[in-house]
Amino acid sequence: MSIIPPYLQKGDTVAIVATARKISLEELQPAIDIINAWGLKSSFK
């Protein structure tokens, strides 16, 4: 039996985690821009 989580909604926060190597905010900016355009909040860890 699979558990399906609820869909993301505007105002939800999405965490961006880079575990393989150190990454700069400049490299992540395109992804952050898309997340924000979708009405989501982004959190860089």
C-alpha positions, 0 to 999 in steps of 0.5 A: 500500500502506497501513501501519496502525500498531498500536492504542493500548494502556493505558500508551501516551502521547498527545501533545496539540499545539495549533498554531493558537493558545495554549491553556490547560491548563484548556481541555484538561482535558476531553480529558486526563480522557478520555485518562486514563480510557482508560488512556493517558498524556497529554503537553501540548506 
